[in-house]
Amino acid sequence: MQQLQREVMELRKKNEESLKAAIAGAGQPVKRTVGQVTKPVDFHFCTDNRIKQHGESQPENEYKEVDFAAVLRKHPSSP
């Protein structure tokens, strides 16, 4: 039991030392950025153009209100 207690005390001391070093930032080289590493670029999706062109180039495909019963009567009945 005493040996285990000594080992736990040693580990606790090591952990406290590493915690203090981590908080102080010791051993960590400070990296300074020279400039921006990446360049931001705006996205341009082809789907945006397709949606706009479809709506502008084909105005004749607009919604037309139709009498549902009249449309059903246009087709001949099945045999």
C-alpha positions in Angstrom: 0.0 0.0 0.0 2.8 2.4 0.9 4.5 1.7 -2.4 1.3 2.5 -4.3 0.9 5.7 -2.3 4.4 6.8 -3.2 3.8 6.1 -6.9 0.6 8.1 -6.8 2.4 11.0 -5.1 5.2 10.9 -7.7 2.7 10.9 -10.5 0.7 13.7 -8.9 3.9 15.8 -8.7 4.8 15.1 -12.3 1.3 16.1 -13.4 1.4 19.3 -11.4 4.7 20.2 -13.0 3.5 19.5 -16.5 0.3 21.5 -15.8 2.4 24.5 -14.6 4.6 24.2 -17.7 1.6 24.0 -20.0 0.0 27.1 -18.4 3.2 29.0 -18.6 3.7 28.0 -22.2 7.2 26.7 -21.7 8.7 24.8 -24.6 6.2 25.9 -27.1 7.8 27.7 -30.1 5.7 30.7 -31.1 4.9 30.7 -34.8 4.4 34.0 -36.5 2.4 34.1 -39.7 4.0 36.0 -42.5 0.8 36.7 -44.3 -2.4 34.9 -45.2 -1.8 31.3 -46.0 -5.0 30.9 -48.0 -6.8 33.3 -50.3 -10.5 33.6 -49.9 -12.4 33.0 -53.2 -16.1 33.7 -53.8 -18.1 30.6 -54.8 -19.9 30.7 -58.2 -22.3 27.8 -58.6 -23.5 26.9 -62.1 -26.9 26.0 -60.7 -27.6 29.7 -59.9 -27.2 30.6 -63.6 -29.4 27.7 -64.7 -32.3 28.7 -62.5 -32.1 32.3 -63.6 -31.8 31.5 -67.3 -34.7 29.0 -67.2 -37.0 31.5 -65.6 -36.1 34.3 -68.0 -35.8 32.4 -71.3 -39.1 30.5 -71.1 -41.9 32.9 -69.9 -44.5 30.9 -71.9 -44.2 28.0 -69.4 -45.9 30.1 -66.7 -48.6 28.6 -64.6 -52.0 28.6 -66.3 -55.2 27.8 -64.3 -57.1 25.1 -66.1 -60.5 23.5 -65.3 -59.6 20.0 -64.1 -62.9 18.4 -65.3 -62.5 19.9 -68.8 -59.0 18.5 -69.1 -60.2 15.0 -68.2 -63.0 15.1 -70.8 -60.5 16.0 -73.6 -59.0 12.5 -73.7 -61.0 9.6 -75.2 -62.1 7.0 -72.7 -60.1 3.8 -72.5 -61.5 0.7 -74.2 
